[in-house]
Amino acid sequence: MEAHNTSRSCFAHRSRQRDERAHGARRAPPATLSPAMDEVGVEVPLPRDKLSIELRRDGGTRGGVVLVATGSFNPPTYMHLRMFELAKDELQQRGYYVLGGYMSPVNDAYKKKDLLPAAHRVRFCELACESSSFVMVDPWEAMQKGYQRTLTVLSRIRNSLCRDGLADQGSLKVMLLCGSDLLESFSTPGVWIPDQDNIISVDEIVPNQISSSRVRDCIKRCLSIKYLTCDEVIEYITEHKLFTEAEGSDTPL
């Protein structure tokens, strides 16, 4: 389905051949995190070095889009980056122009197993998107003290670009980029606020099942993760001995 002109739009990627249906575009906050929800502690400038501002004049006929992927990125994989490329291709074919994309790592309020501190995960993302011509890292969410609604993250990016005259407020769409795992959660009652008409779904013609959890599992098993994520990310993991059960253990990454 075509996304509406709203900061709550969603772009859903599917790497599995299923007929999945989405039922929302905003995630409801976990009850355990609600006391600190949306607590803003740090203001961070929005990166703009890779924005294709000139496309406002010469790009698509249906307006501009900024893609945003939120998540743990613990660590980011080639699949995370591949989703940005798939989304860009699909949107351009539909007549939109893509100004840029942002990876927004979640902060340390998420108490997940094996979740590294936000500083490591932000650096992962910075290293991972160095080779991309349009994907950047927005560290704002990672630097906040409390849980941030997905809508808050998207709205901040949209408002920042429009306030500084870098995008047209009337036509800019900020779209959430997500994989099939998150898309499946849209049908779970109470997880997302119902808002169903903002989904564009695209299938990957080259299936790729790389996931962060599988990368972490390989590291713990002392298996190579070469070609699962960027070499720069692998070097950072090795240098800081991350995801290893014993400090100082050697893994053939």
C-alpha positions as CSV (number, residue, x, y, z in Angstrom):
1,M,0.0,0.0,0.0
2,E,1.1,3.5,-0.7
3,A,2.3,5.6,2.2
4,H,0.4,8.7,3.2
5,N,2.1,12.1,3.6
6,T,2.9,11.7,7.2
7,S,5.9,11.2,9.4
8,R,4.3,7.9,10.5
9,S,4.8,6.2,7.2
10,C,6.4,2.8,7.1
11,F,8.4,0.9,4.5
12,A,8.3,-2.9,5.2
13,H,10.9,-5.2,3.7
14,R,10.2,-8.9,3.4
15,S,13.0,-11.4,2.7
16,R,10.8,-14.4,3.3
17,Q,8.1,-15.4,0.8
18,R,5.1,-14.9,3.1
19,D,1.8,-13.0,2.8
20,E,2.3,-10.9,5.9
21,R,-0.1,-8.1,6.8
22,A,0.8,-5.1,8.8
23,H,-1.5,-3.5,11.4
24,G,0.2,-0.4,12.5
25,A,3.1,2.1,12.1
26,R,3.9,3.2,15.7
27,R,5.2,1.0,18.5
28,A,3.5,1.3,21.9
29,P,6.0,1.8,24.7
30,P,6.7,-1.2,27.0
31,A,5.0,-0.8,30.4
32,T,8.3,-1.4,32.2
33,L,9.9,1.6,30.6
34,S,7.0,4.1,30.7
35,P,8.2,6.2,33.6
36,A,11.2,7.4,31.6
37,M,9.5,7.3,28.2
38,D,10.4,10.1,25.9
39,E,12.7,11.8,28.4
40,V,15.0,14.0,26.4
41,G,18.4,14.6,27.9
42,V,20.7,15.4,25.1
43,E,20.3,17.4,22.0
44,V,22.3,16.2,19.0
45,P,22.6,17.8,15.6
46,L,21.1,15.7,12.7
47,P,23.8,14.6,10.3
48,R,23.2,16.0,6.8
49,D,26.5,15.3,4.9
50,K,24.9,12.7,2.5
51,L,21.5,14.4,1.9
52,S,20.7,14.8,-1.8
53,I,19.2,18.2,-1.5
54,E,19.5,18.9,-5.2
55,L,17.0,16.2,-5.9
56,R,14.2,18.5,-4.7
57,R,14.3,20.1,-8.1
58,D,15.4,17.3,-10.3
59,G,14.0,14.2,-8.6
60,G,10.7,12.3,-8.6
61,T,7.3,13.7,-9.1
62,R,5.7,12.5,-5.9
63,G,7.8,14.2,-3.4
64,G,10.8,13.4,-1.2
65,V,11.4,10.6,1.2
66,V,13.8,10.1,4.1
67,L,14.3,6.5,5.2
68,V,14.9,5.7,8.9
69,A,15.8,2.3,10.4
70,T,15.6,2.0,14.2
71,G,16.9,-1.0,16.2
72,S,19.6,-2.5,18.3
73,F,22.2,-2.9,15.5
74,N,24.0,-5.3,17.8
75,P,25.9,-5.5,15.4
76,P,24.6,-4.2,12.1
77,T,24.8,-6.6,9.2
78,Y,24.9,-6.4,5.4
79,M,21.1,-7.1,5.5
80,H,20.5,-3.9,7.4
81,L,22.3,-1.9,4.7
82,R,20.6,-4.0,1.9
83,M,17.2,-2.9,3.2
84,F,18.0,0.8,2.5
85,E,19.0,-0.1,-1.1
86,L,15.8,-2.1,-1.7
87,A,13.6,0.7,-0.3
88,K,15.4,3.3,-2.4
89,D,14.9,1.3,-5.6
90,E,11.2,0.7,-4.8
91,L,10.4,4.3,-4.0
92,Q,12.2,5.7,-7.0
93,Q,10.2,3.3,-9.2
94,R,7.1,4.7,-7.6
95,G,8.1,8.3,-8.5
96,Y,9.6,9.5,-5.2
97,Y,13.1,10.8,-4.7
98,V,15.1,9.7,-1.7
99,L,16.9,12.5,0.1
100,G,18.8,10.2,2.5
101,G,18.6,7.5,5.1
102,Y,19.4,7.2,8.8
103,M,20.3,4.4,11.1
104,S,19.0,5.2,14.6
105,P,20.3,2.8,17.3
106,V,18.1,2.4,20.4
107,N,19.4,3.5,23.7
108,D,20.4,1.6,26.8
109,A,16.9,1.7,28.3
110,Y,16.3,-1.6,26.3
111,K,17.3,-4.4,28.6
112,K,18.0,-7.1,26.0
113,K,20.4,-10.0,26.4
114,D,23.9,-9.3,25.0
115,L,23.0,-5.7,24.1
116,L,26.2,-3.7,24.0
117,P,26.3,-0.1,25.3
118,A,24.9,2.5,22.9
119,A,28.3,4.0,22.3
120,H,29.6,0.8,20.7
121,R,26.5,0.3,18.6
122,V,26.5,3.9,17.3
123,R,30.1,3.3,16.3
124,F,29.1,0.1,14.6
125,C,26.6,1.9,12.5
126,E,29.0,4.7,11.6
127,L,31.5,2.2,10.3
128,A,28.9,0.1,8.5
129,C,27.5,3.0,6.5
130,E,30.8,4.6,5.5
131,S,30.6,3.0,2.1
132,S,27.0,4.1,1.5
133,S,26.3,7.2,-0.6
134,F,23.1,8.2,1.3
135,V,22.9,6.3,4.7
136,M,24.0,8.2,7.8
137,V,23.8,7.6,11.6
138,D,21.5,9.7,13.8
139,P,22.9,9.1,17.4
140,W,20.1,11.1,19.1
141,E,17.9,8.2,20.2
142,A,20.9,6.3,21.5
143,M,22.0,9.2,23.6
144,Q,18.7,9.7,25.4
145,K,18.1,8.5,28.9
146,G,14.7,6.9,28.4
147,Y,12.7,4.9,25.9
148,Q,11.8,6.9,22.8
149,R,8.7,6.2,20.7
150,T,9.4,5.4,17.1
151,L,7.1,8.3,16.2
152,T,9.2,10.7,18.3
153,V,12.3,9.6,16.4
154,L,10.7,10.0,13.0
155,S,9.1,13.3,13.8
156,R,12.3,14.8,15.1
157,I,14.1,14.0,11.8
158,R,11.3,15.4,9.8
159,N,11.0,18.6,11.9
160,S,14.7,19.2,11.8
161,L,14.9,19.0,8.0
162,C,11.8,21.1,7.4
163,R,12.8,23.8,10.0
164,D,16.1,24.4,8.3
165,G,14.6,24.5,4.8
166,L,16.3,21.4,3.6
167,A,12.9,19.7,2.7
168,D,9.4,20.8,1.9
169,Q,7.1,20.3,4.9
170,G,4.1,19.7,2.6
171,S,5.6,16.8,0.7
172,L,8.3,15.3,2.8
173,K,7.7,11.7,4.0
174,V,9.8,10.2,6.7
175,M,9.4,6.4,6.4
176,L,10.3,3.7,8.9
177,L,12.3,1.0,7.4
178,C,11.9,-2.5,8.9
179,G,12.4,-6.1,8.2
180,S,10.0,-9.1,8.2
181,D,10.6,-9.8,11.9
182,L,9.3,-6.3,12.9
183,L,6.6,-6.5,10.3
184,E,5.3,-9.6,12.0
185,S,5.0,-7.8,15.3
186,F,2.6,-5.3,13.8
187,S,-0.2,-7.9,14.2
188,T,0.5,-8.4,17.9
189,P,-2.2,-6.7,20.0
190,G,-0.8,-3.9,22.2
191,V,2.6,-3.7,20.5
192,W,1.8,-1.1,17.8
193,I,-0.9,1.6,17.7
194,P,-3.3,0.7,14.9
195,D,-2.7,2.9,11.8
196,Q,-2.8,0.6,8.8
197,D,-2.7,2.5,5.6
198,N,1.0,3.5,5.6
199,I,2.7,0.3,4.5
200,I,4.8,-0.4,1.4
201,S,6.0,-4.0,1.2
202,V,8.7,-5.3,-1.0
203,D,10.2,-8.8,-1.4
204,E,13.9,-9.4,-1.7
205,I,14.6,-11.3,-4.9
206,V,17.9,-12.5,-3.5
207,P,16.9,-14.0,-0.1
208,N,19.3,-13.1,2.8
209,Q,18.8,-14.5,6.3
210,I,21.7,-12.8,8.0
211,S,20.8,-11.5,11.4
212,S,22.6,-9.8,14.3
213,S,21.8,-12.7,16.6
214,R,23.3,-15.2,14.2
215,V,26.4,-13.0,13.9
216,R,26.7,-12.9,17.7
217,D,26.3,-16.7,17.8
218,C,29.1,-17.2,15.4
219,I,31.4,-15.0,17.5
220,K,30.6,-17.0,20.6
221,R,31.3,-20.2,18.7
222,C,34.6,-18.8,17.6
223,L,33.5,-18.9,13.9
224,S,34.3,-16.4,11.3
225,I,31.9,-13.6,10.5
226,K,33.7,-12.5,7.4
227,Y,31.2,-11.4,4.7
228,L,28.3,-11.2,7.2
229,T,29.1,-7.6,8.1
230,C,31.5,-4.9,7.1
231,D,35.2,-5.4,7.6
232,E,35.4,-2.2,9.6
233,V,32.7,-3.5,12.0
234,I,34.6,-6.8,12.3
235,E,37.8,-5.0,13.1
236,Y,36.1,-2.9,15.8
237,I,34.6,-6.1,17.4
238,T,38.0,-7.7,17.4
239,E,39.8,-4.7,18.8
240,H,37.4,-4.3,21.7
241,K,36.8,-8.1,22.2
242,L,33.0,-7.7,22.0
243,F,30.4,-10.5,22.3
244,T,33.0,-12.9,23.6
245,E,32.1,-14.8,26.8
246,A,35.7,-14.6,28.1
247,E,37.7,-11.4,28.0
248,G,40.7,-11.7,25.8
249,S,39.6,-14.9,24.0
250,D,40.7,-15.1,20.4
251,T,38.1,-15.5,17.7
252,P,38.8,-15.9,14.0
253,L,36.5,-13.1,12.9
